[in-house]
Structure formats: C-alpha cells, structure tokens
Amino acid sequence: MSEQVKKDVIVIAREGYSVLLEVDGQIFDIDCYESVNLSNMFSVDVLERCSSLSTHLKDGNLIFFEEGGKLPQNAAAPVKIKTLREEATEHITAQYKQAEKDSSRTNMELETRADITDATRAYIQKQIQDNKKQILQKDKKLLSKVNPDTQPKERRDAMTPEELTMKVSMDVSPDTFTQKQTESTEKLEASINADEDRAEEEIAKQNSEQE
C-alpha cells in the first residue's frame, strides 16, 4: 500500500459488499455505491499503520477507486427531490397567501351576514324604499317636462253655463231620429217576448217529460 498512499487513498467496497472499516478509533460503513477518500481525513502515517485497512484490501473486501471511475447505481437508494427554484417557490408562496386572504374575506362576509339583526335588516329595507321613492319622484318630474299636457287649458276647467245650454246639432232630422228610436224599441221588445215564449215552451216540455 506504500505506493498507493503517495496518492489519495480512495476506497470502495467490492460489488455487492458492505465493509466496516476502523481507522484511528473511527468506524466507517463503506458500501459499493459510494467511494470514500480517506486521505482527506487521515495522514499517510495513520493509514500506513491501519491494520483494518490493510486486511480488507488484502482480502479484497475493499478496493482502490480511481477518480473518474464509474460507480454502480444503488436501486434501493432514496430518491432525491429536486429543490424548487427560488422564483417558483416565491410564486407558490404568493398564491398560497392570496388563497388564504380570499378565504378569510369570504369567512368574514359570511359572519357579517349572519350577525345582521332584525333591526338592521328593517333599517336597510327602509333605506331601499326611500331610495325608490326618490327615484320615482325624479322620473315623474322628467316625464312632466318631456310630455307636457297638450289639452287646452279651457278643457281642464268645468263647462261654462253657456256650453251647458248650447243646442245640440244632429246629422238627421228629428222625425227620422224619433222613427229610428221607435224601431229599435220595437225590435228589443220583440226579442224579449220571443225569449220569454221559448222559455215557457222549454218549461212546459220538461214538465210533460217528468209526468
């Protein structure tokens, strides 16, 4: 091992093995998946005098590992999760804080609505009705300006005595009007009599059927 200690002593367990190595009172568990550079931890003299290292190298339990060599892959090794970039972390944190803020605001709105008393509801309804009345009054004022009353002023007043005693002009003569009135009266009476006759006949018919 004298030639090897001139360089860094990097060891690894034989494939499929795991070795307990004792160096200067320290115990190392060395497997076949990760090399250990002993020269970074101990001096050349300590490594030269280490019987445990010499025995394992002699028996082939440990072998020297050359830098740049390919290590076998450990299928049972835990998977390392890649660390998020700082930008992604800040984005997720901001989204979480915003969601928490929205949730708090929603809870506050629900609690506020639940805490409204009957007196408060009555006051709110009164304010709504008062606002409606104000809006309707404004609408009426606007309508009165846009649609002025086109009826002549004299028509909005009561009829004068002269108008009440004015003679009525007719399109037909008085004799013709009287005749038409008489004919209409006769037709109406004839229709009433006919209805009464039909009613009497129907009553008589029902009485005969019942007998």
C-alpha positions as CSV (number, residue, x, y, z in Angstrom):
1,M,0.0,0.0,0.0
2,S,3.1,2.2,0.2
3,E,2.8,3.2,-3.4
4,Q,-0.9,4.0,-3.1
5,V,-0.6,6.3,-0.1
6,K,1.6,8.6,-2.2
7,K,-1.7,9.5,-3.9
8,D,-5.1,10.0,-2.3
9,V,-6.4,6.8,-0.8
10,I,-9.9,6.4,-2.2
11,V,-11.6,3.1,-1.4
12,I,-14.9,1.4,-2.1
13,A,-16.3,-2.0,-1.1
14,R,-16.4,-4.9,-3.6
15,E,-19.6,-5.0,-5.6
16,G,-22.4,-6.5,-3.5
17,Y,-20.5,-6.0,-0.2
18,S,-20.6,-3.6,2.7
19,V,-17.4,-3.2,4.9
20,L,-16.9,-1.9,8.4
21,L,-13.5,-0.1,8.4
22,E,-11.8,1.1,11.7
23,V,-9.3,3.9,11.3
24,D,-7.7,5.6,14.3
25,G,-10.6,4.7,16.5
26,Q,-13.3,5.7,14.0
27,I,-15.7,3.2,12.3
28,F,-16.8,3.7,8.7
29,D,-19.5,1.8,6.9
30,I,-18.4,1.6,3.3
31,D,-20.6,0.2,0.6
32,C,-20.0,-0.5,-3.1
33,Y,-22.1,2.6,-4.3
34,E,-20.1,5.5,-2.8
35,S,-16.4,5.9,-2.6
36,V,-14.6,7.3,0.5
37,N,-11.4,9.5,0.3
38,L,-9.5,8.5,3.4
39,S,-6.6,10.9,2.6
40,N,-8.9,13.8,3.3
41,M,-9.4,12.6,6.9
42,F,-6.2,10.9,7.9
43,S,-2.5,11.4,7.4
44,V,-0.3,8.9,5.5
45,D,1.3,7.6,8.7
46,V,-2.1,6.7,10.2
47,L,-3.2,4.9,7.0
48,E,0.1,3.1,6.8
49,R,-0.3,1.7,10.4
50,C,-4.0,0.9,10.0
51,S,-4.3,-2.9,10.2
52,S,-8.0,-2.9,9.4
53,L,-7.5,-1.1,6.1
54,S,-4.6,-3.4,5.1
55,T,-6.6,-6.6,6.0
56,H,-9.7,-5.5,3.9
57,L,-7.5,-4.5,1.0
58,K,-5.6,-7.8,1.2
59,D,-8.9,-9.9,1.4
60,G,-10.4,-7.9,-1.4
61,N,-13.3,-6.6,0.7
62,L,-12.1,-3.1,-0.1
63,I,-10.6,-2.0,-3.4
64,F,-8.9,1.2,-4.5
65,F,-11.2,3.5,-6.6
66,E,-9.7,5.6,-9.3
67,E,-11.0,9.1,-9.7
68,G,-13.3,9.4,-12.7
69,G,-14.3,5.7,-12.4
70,K,-18.0,4.7,-12.8
71,L,-19.9,3.7,-9.7
72,P,-22.7,1.2,-9.7
73,Q,-26.2,2.5,-9.2
74,N,-28.0,1.7,-5.9
75,A,-31.6,0.8,-6.8
76,A,-32.6,0.9,-3.1
77,A,-31.2,4.4,-2.6
78,P,-33.9,7.0,-1.6
79,V,-35.0,9.3,-4.4
80,K,-33.7,12.9,-4.1
81,I,-36.4,15.5,-4.7
82,K,-35.1,18.4,-6.8
83,T,-35.2,21.7,-5.0
84,L,-37.5,24.3,-6.4
85,R,-36.0,27.3,-8.0
86,E,-36.4,30.5,-5.9
87,E,-38.8,32.0,-8.4
88,A,-41.1,29.0,-8.3
89,T,-41.0,29.0,-4.5
90,E,-41.9,32.6,-4.3
91,H,-44.8,32.1,-6.8
92,I,-46.3,29.2,-4.8
93,T,-46.0,31.2,-1.6
94,A,-47.7,34.2,-3.1
95,Q,-50.5,32.0,-4.4
96,Y,-51.0,30.4,-1.0
97,K,-51.1,33.7,0.7
98,Q,-53.7,35.1,-1.8
99,A,-55.9,32.0,-1.4
100,E,-55.6,32.3,2.4
101,K,-56.6,36.0,2.2
102,D,-59.6,35.2,-0.1
103,S,-60.7,32.5,2.3
104,S,-60.5,34.9,5.3
105,R,-62.5,37.5,3.4
106,T,-65.2,35.0,2.5
107,N,-65.5,33.9,6.1
108,M,-65.7,37.5,7.2
109,E,-68.5,38.2,4.7
110,L,-70.5,35.1,5.9
111,E,-70.0,36.0,9.5
112,T,-71.1,39.6,8.8
113,R,-74.3,38.5,7.1
114,A,-75.1,36.0,9.9
115,D,-74.7,38.7,12.5
116,I,-77.2,41.2,11.0
117,T,-80.0,41.8,13.5
118,D,-83.7,42.3,12.6
119,A,-83.4,46.0,13.4
120,T,-80.5,46.3,11.0
121,R,-82.5,44.5,8.3
122,A,-85.5,46.8,8.8
123,Y,-83.3,49.8,8.6
124,I,-81.8,48.6,5.3
125,Q,-85.2,47.9,3.8
126,K,-86.4,51.4,4.8
127,Q,-83.4,52.9,3.1
128,I,-84.2,50.9,0.0
129,Q,-87.8,52.1,-0.1
130,D,-86.8,55.7,0.5
131,N,-84.3,55.5,-2.4
132,K,-87.1,54.0,-4.7
133,K,-89.4,56.9,-3.8
134,Q,-86.8,59.4,-4.6
135,I,-86.1,57.8,-8.0
136,L,-89.8,57.7,-8.8
137,Q,-90.2,61.3,-8.0
138,K,-87.3,62.2,-10.2
139,D,-88.9,60.1,-13.0
140,K,-92.2,61.9,-12.7
141,K,-90.6,65.3,-12.9
142,L,-88.7,64.2,-16.1
143,L,-91.9,62.9,-17.6
144,S,-93.8,66.1,-16.9
145,K,-91.1,68.0,-18.7
146,V,-90.8,65.7,-21.7
147,N,-94.6,65.1,-22.1
148,P,-96.4,68.3,-21.4
149,D,-100.2,68.2,-21.2
150,T,-101.4,69.0,-24.7
151,Q,-105.0,69.5,-23.6
152,P,-106.1,73.2,-24.0
153,K,-106.3,75.0,-20.7
154,E,-110.1,75.7,-21.0
155,R,-110.8,71.9,-21.4
156,R,-109.3,71.3,-18.0
157,D,-111.8,73.6,-16.4
158,A,-115.5,72.9,-15.8
159,M,-118.0,73.6,-18.6
160,T,-119.5,77.1,-18.6
161,P,-123.2,77.8,-18.3
162,E,-123.3,78.8,-22.0
163,E,-121.8,75.5,-23.0
164,L,-124.3,73.6,-20.9
165,T,-127.3,75.4,-22.6
166,M,-126.0,75.0,-26.2
167,K,-128.3,73.3,-28.7
168,V,-127.2,70.0,-30.0
169,S,-126.8,69.8,-33.8
170,M,-127.8,66.4,-35.3
171,D,-126.9,64.8,-38.6
172,V,-130.5,63.6,-39.1
173,S,-133.8,65.3,-38.8
174,P,-135.8,65.0,-35.5
175,D,-138.5,62.9,-37.2
176,T,-136.0,60.4,-38.6
177,F,-134.3,60.1,-35.2
178,T,-137.7,59.5,-33.5
179,Q,-138.6,56.8,-36.0
180,K,-135.3,55.0,-35.6
181,Q,-135.7,55.1,-31.8
182,T,-139.2,53.6,-32.1
183,E,-138.0,50.8,-34.4
184,S,-135.1,49.9,-32.1
185,T,-137.6,49.8,-29.2
186,E,-140.0,47.5,-31.0
187,K,-137.2,45.2,-32.1
188,L,-136.0,45.0,-28.5
189,E,-139.5,44.2,-27.1
190,A,-140.0,41.6,-29.9
191,S,-136.7,39.9,-28.9
192,I,-137.7,39.9,-25.2
193,N,-141.1,38.4,-26.0
194,A,-139.5,35.7,-28.2
195,D,-137.1,34.7,-25.4
196,E,-140.0,34.5,-22.9
197,D,-142.0,32.3,-25.3
198,R,-139.1,29.9,-25.8
199,A,-138.6,29.8,-22.1
200,E,-142.3,28.9,-21.5
201,E,-142.1,26.2,-24.1
202,E,-139.0,24.7,-22.6
203,I,-140.6,24.6,-19.1
204,A,-143.8,23.0,-20.4
205,K,-141.7,20.4,-22.3
206,Q,-139.8,19.5,-19.1
207,N,-143.0,19.2,-17.1
208,S,-144.5,16.9,-19.6
209,E,-141.4,14.7,-19.6
210,Q,-141.4,14.5,-15.8
211,E,-145.1,13.4,-15.8
